[in-house]
Amino acid sequence: MTRRLPPLNALKAFESAARHESFTRAAEELHVTQGAVSQQVKALEADLGLKLFLREPRRLVITGAGRDYLAVVRDALDRIASGTERLLQRQNAGTLTVSTSPNFAAKWLVHRLGRFAELHPGIDLRVSASLHHVDFAREEVDVAIRHGDGVLPGLEVTRLCKEELFPVCSPKLATGPAALRRPADLARHTLLHLDSRQDWLKWLDAAGVTGVDLSRGPVLNQASMVVDAAVDGQGVALARTALAARDLLAGRLVRPFDLALPVSYAYWIVCPRANAELPKIATFRGWLLAEAAEETLRLAALASG
């Protein structure tokens, strides 16, 4: 069934004029001219085939039909206003659904959620760890944090932090008779690999090291597993900055060598462009960037100390 709905501006003009019993005061409220209000009401009366007001000298008198219609229109406008406010509140606060990779969630994000909750108690985070790329049009996700080159057409993309790739190990591997003191010492240690053995090959080439058997050591398919294995002292890993930072700052990992490889990929904060400046999204993005900036400063201080 097709709805018969008068123009919204005409309904707003009628409701305001009826409430104030004045076209002039309605015009002031709606920020239009008195003539515009009068014309909107006349058009509404013509559309309905009813007189809503009696226009007497120096005053405006609402008719019985107008009074009945006012109750309907006022209720409808109140419901629209209330629904709009609830919608905006959900957009500006309430639940914020974040999609990210399991690695980033485990090694970077989860441990910081308490700080976010303290600073922004009105925003309830819901974190979904997944490897698949979000379809914002089909999924109820507000923000994604993804590792890649940042080329995502049609989306708002902000780089979280700069990253490098470098060796890390447990402090116990950096001391004792078999301590790692120079890159050639890696020949006496287990190497931990992510997906393949190519990253270690690149790093050893850059370090000018030969004689290291790259066929040794386990190959794991998650970066967080590689970092955790290094924390446990199971070998030496190549780790990206963001995923190793917390363990480095806590002293669970150390960098035995200064050499780091630049990486083309980084972590990016991603959302639809139309929603980028919604308060809850802007707040979360700002908090992520502040956390990353602080971590970068602490890592620099650790390296120089």
C-alpha positions as CSV (number, residue, x, y, z in Angstrom):
1,M,0.0,0.0,0.0
2,T,1.4,3.4,-1.1
3,R,1.6,5.9,1.8
4,R,0.0,9.3,1.2
5,L,2.4,11.6,2.9
6,P,2.3,15.4,2.7
7,P,5.7,17.2,2.4
8,L,7.7,17.2,5.6
9,N,8.3,21.0,5.4
10,A,4.6,21.6,5.2
11,L,4.0,19.5,8.3
12,K,6.7,21.3,10.2
13,A,5.3,24.6,9.3
14,F,1.8,23.6,10.3
15,E,2.9,22.1,13.6
16,S,5.0,25.1,14.6
17,A,2.2,27.6,13.5
18,A,-0.4,25.6,15.5
19,R,1.8,25.4,18.6
20,H,2.5,29.2,18.5
21,E,-0.9,30.2,17.0
22,S,1.2,32.5,14.8
23,F,2.7,32.3,11.4
24,T,5.2,35.0,12.5
25,R,6.5,33.1,15.5
26,A,6.6,29.9,13.5
27,A,8.7,31.6,10.9
28,E,11.2,32.8,13.5
29,E,11.5,29.2,14.9
30,L,12.0,27.7,11.5
31,H,14.3,30.5,10.2
32,V,12.1,31.2,7.2
33,T,9.9,34.1,6.2
34,Q,6.3,34.5,7.5
35,G,5.1,34.3,3.9
36,A,6.9,30.9,3.4
37,V,5.1,29.5,6.5
38,S,1.8,30.8,5.2
39,Q,2.3,29.3,1.8
40,Q,3.4,25.9,3.2
41,V,0.2,25.8,5.3
42,K,-2.0,26.8,2.4
43,A,-0.5,24.1,0.3
44,L,-1.1,21.5,3.0
45,E,-4.7,22.7,3.4
46,A,-5.2,22.4,-0.4
47,D,-3.7,18.9,-0.4
48,L,-5.9,17.8,2.4
49,G,-9.0,19.6,1.3
50,L,-9.5,21.0,4.8
51,K,-9.2,24.3,6.6
52,L,-6.6,23.9,9.4
53,F,-6.7,27.6,10.5
54,L,-9.2,30.4,10.6
55,R,-7.3,33.6,9.7
56,E,-8.9,36.3,11.7
57,P,-7.7,39.9,12.0
58,R,-4.6,39.9,14.3
59,R,-4.8,36.3,15.3
60,L,-4.7,32.7,14.0
61,V,-7.3,30.3,15.2
62,I,-6.8,26.5,14.7
63,T,-9.9,24.6,13.5
64,G,-11.3,21.4,15.0
65,A,-9.9,19.5,12.1
66,G,-6.6,21.3,12.6
67,R,-6.5,20.4,16.3
68,D,-7.1,16.7,15.5
69,Y,-4.4,16.7,12.8
70,L,-2.0,18.5,15.1
71,A,-2.1,15.6,17.6
72,V,-1.2,13.2,14.8
73,V,1.5,15.4,13.3
74,R,3.1,16.2,16.6
75,D,3.3,12.6,17.6
76,A,4.8,11.6,14.3
77,L,7.4,14.4,14.4
78,D,8.3,13.5,18.0
79,R,8.8,9.9,17.0
80,I,11.0,10.9,14.1
81,A,13.0,13.2,16.3
82,S,13.4,10.5,19.0
83,G,14.4,7.8,16.5
84,T,16.9,10.1,14.9
85,E,18.4,11.0,18.3
86,R,18.7,7.3,19.2
87,L,20.3,6.6,15.9
88,L,22.9,9.4,16.3
89,Q,23.6,8.3,19.8
90,R,24.4,4.8,18.5
91,Q,26.6,6.4,15.9
92,N,28.4,8.7,18.3
93,A,28.7,6.3,21.3
94,G,27.5,2.9,22.2
95,T,29.1,-0.2,20.6
96,L,32.1,0.2,18.2
97,T,32.8,-3.0,16.3
98,V,36.4,-3.4,15.3
99,S,37.8,-6.1,13.0
100,T,41.4,-7.0,13.0
101,S,43.8,-9.9,12.5
102,P,44.3,-12.4,15.2
103,N,48.0,-11.4,15.4
104,F,47.4,-7.7,15.9
105,A,44.6,-8.5,18.4
106,A,46.8,-10.8,20.5
107,K,50.1,-8.9,20.5
108,W,49.0,-5.3,20.3
109,L,45.3,-4.4,20.9
110,V,43.9,-6.7,23.6
111,H,46.3,-5.6,26.3
112,R,45.3,-1.9,25.8
113,L,41.5,-2.2,25.9
114,G,41.4,-1.4,29.6
115,R,43.0,1.9,29.0
116,F,40.5,2.8,26.3
117,A,37.6,1.8,28.5
118,E,38.9,4.1,31.3
119,L,39.2,7.1,28.9
120,H,36.0,6.5,27.0
121,P,33.5,4.6,29.1
122,G,30.6,5.6,26.7
123,I,32.1,3.5,23.9
124,D,31.7,-0.3,24.2
125,L,34.3,-2.0,22.0
126,R,33.5,-5.3,20.3
127,V,36.7,-6.8,18.8
128,S,36.4,-9.5,16.0
129,A,39.7,-11.2,15.1
130,S,39.6,-12.5,11.5
131,L,41.9,-12.8,8.6
132,H,39.3,-11.9,5.9
133,H,38.9,-8.4,4.7
134,V,35.8,-6.6,5.8
135,D,32.9,-5.7,3.5
136,F,31.7,-2.6,5.2
137,A,28.5,-2.6,3.1
138,R,27.5,-6.0,4.2
139,E,29.0,-6.5,7.7
140,E,28.2,-4.6,10.9
141,V,31.8,-3.4,11.4
142,D,32.8,0.2,12.1
143,V,36.6,0.1,11.9
144,A,39.1,-2.5,10.6
145,I,42.8,-2.6,11.4
146,R,44.6,-4.4,8.6
147,H,48.2,-5.2,7.6
148,G,49.0,-4.3,4.0
149,D,50.1,-1.6,1.6
150,G,47.2,0.8,2.5
151,V,45.8,0.8,-1.0
152,L,42.1,0.4,-0.4
153,P,40.0,2.4,-2.9
154,G,36.9,4.1,-1.5
155,L,37.9,3.7,2.1
156,E,39.5,6.1,4.6
157,V,42.9,4.7,5.4
158,T,45.3,6.0,8.1
159,R,48.7,4.4,8.8
160,L,49.0,3.3,12.5
161,C,52.8,3.2,12.7
162,K,56.0,2.7,10.8
163,E,57.4,-0.9,10.9
164,E,60.7,-2.7,10.5
165,L,61.7,-6.3,10.5
166,F,64.5,-7.3,12.9
167,P,65.8,-10.3,15.0
168,V,64.4,-10.8,18.5
169,C,65.1,-13.4,21.2
170,S,64.7,-14.2,24.8
171,P,67.3,-12.3,27.0
172,K,68.7,-15.7,28.1
173,L,69.9,-16.3,24.5
174,A,71.9,-13.0,24.6
175,T,74.0,-14.2,27.6
176,G,76.2,-17.2,28.4
177,P,78.8,-19.1,26.4
178,A,76.5,-19.4,23.3
179,A,75.4,-15.8,23.5
180,L,74.4,-13.9,20.4
181,R,77.0,-11.2,20.0
182,R,77.3,-11.0,16.2
183,P,75.1,-12.2,13.3
184,A,77.4,-15.1,12.5
185,D,76.5,-16.5,15.9
186,L,73.0,-17.4,14.5
187,A,74.6,-20.5,13.1
188,R,74.5,-22.0,16.6
189,H,70.9,-21.1,17.3
190,T,67.5,-22.3,16.1
191,L,65.8,-19.9,13.7
192,L,62.0,-19.4,13.9
193,H,60.3,-18.9,10.6
194,L,57.0,-17.3,9.5
195,D,55.3,-19.0,6.6
196,S,58.6,-19.6,4.7
197,R,62.3,-19.1,5.2
198,Q,62.6,-16.1,2.8
199,D,62.7,-13.4,5.5
200,W,65.7,-14.8,7.2
201,L,67.4,-15.2,3.9
202,K,66.9,-11.5,3.1
203,W,68.1,-10.4,6.6
204,L,71.2,-12.6,6.5
205,D,72.1,-11.3,3.0
206,A,71.8,-7.7,4.3
207,A,74.0,-8.6,7.3
208,G,76.6,-10.2,5.0
209,V,76.3,-13.5,6.9
210,T,76.9,-16.9,5.3
211,G,77.1,-20.4,6.7
212,V,73.7,-20.3,8.5
213,D,71.6,-23.4,7.7
214,L,68.2,-22.0,6.8
215,S,66.6,-25.4,6.7
216,R,66.7,-25.6,10.5
217,G,63.9,-24.4,12.8
218,P,60.1,-24.6,12.8
219,V,57.9,-22.8,10.2
220,L,54.8,-21.3,11.8
221,N,51.9,-19.7,10.1
222,Q,51.0,-16.9,12.6
223,A,53.4,-14.0,13.5
224,S,52.1,-14.0,17.1
225,M,53.2,-17.7,17.4
226,V,56.7,-16.8,16.2
227,V,57.0,-14.0,18.7
228,D,55.7,-16.1,21.5
229,A,58.1,-18.9,20.7
230,A,60.9,-16.4,20.8
231,V,59.7,-15.2,24.2
232,D,59.8,-18.8,25.5
233,G,63.5,-19.1,24.4
234,Q,62.8,-21.6,21.6
235,G,64.9,-19.7,19.1
236,V,65.5,-16.4,17.3
237,A,62.7,-14.8,15.4
238,L,62.3,-12.1,12.8
239,A,59.6,-9.8,14.1
240,R,57.8,-6.7,13.0
241,T,57.8,-3.7,15.2
242,A,54.2,-3.6,16.3
243,L,54.0,-7.3,17.2
244,A,57.2,-7.4,19.1
245,A,57.0,-4.0,20.9
246,R,55.1,-5.0,24.0
247,D,57.5,-7.9,24.7
248,L,60.5,-5.7,24.0
249,L,59.4,-3.0,26.4
250,A,58.6,-5.6,29.1
251,G,62.0,-7.2,28.8
252,R,60.7,-10.5,27.6
253,L,62.5,-10.0,24.3
254,V,65.7,-8.2,23.3
255,R,67.2,-7.2,19.9
256,P,70.6,-8.9,19.7
257,F,71.5,-6.9,16.6
258,D,70.7,-3.4,15.4
259,L,70.2,-4.3,11.7
260,A,66.6,-4.0,10.7
261,L,65.0,-4.4,7.2
262,P,62.4,-1.9,6.0
263,V,59.0,-3.4,5.2
264,S,56.6,-2.2,2.6
265,Y,53.5,-3.3,4.6
266,A,52.2,-1.7,7.7
267,Y,49.1,-1.6,9.9
268,W,46.3,0.7,8.7
269,I,43.2,2.0,10.4
270,V,40.4,1.5,7.8
271,C,36.7,2.7,7.7
272,P,34.2,4.0,5.1
273,R,35.0,7.6,4.2
274,A,31.4,8.6,4.9
275,N,31.8,7.5,8.6
276,A,35.4,8.6,9.1
277,E,34.5,11.6,11.3
278,L,31.8,10.0,13.3
279,P,32.7,10.9,16.9
280,K,33.2,7.3,18.1
281,I,35.3,6.3,15.1
282,A,37.4,9.5,15.3
283,T,37.9,8.9,19.0
284,F,39.0,5.4,18.5
285,R,41.3,6.3,15.7
286,G,42.8,9.1,17.7
287,W,43.4,6.8,20.6
288,L,45.1,4.2,18.4
289,L,47.4,6.8,17.0
290,A,48.3,8.1,20.4
291,E,49.0,4.7,21.7
292,A,51.2,3.9,18.7
293,A,53.1,7.2,19.0
294,E,53.8,6.7,22.7
295,E,55.1,3.2,22.0
296,T,57.4,4.5,19.2
297,L,58.9,6.9,21.7
298,R,59.4,4.2,24.3
299,L,61.0,1.9,21.8
300,A,63.4,4.7,20.7
301,A,64.3,5.4,24.4
302,L,64.9,1.6,24.9
303,A,67.2,1.4,21.9
304,S,69.2,4.5,22.9
305,G,69.5,3.4,26.6
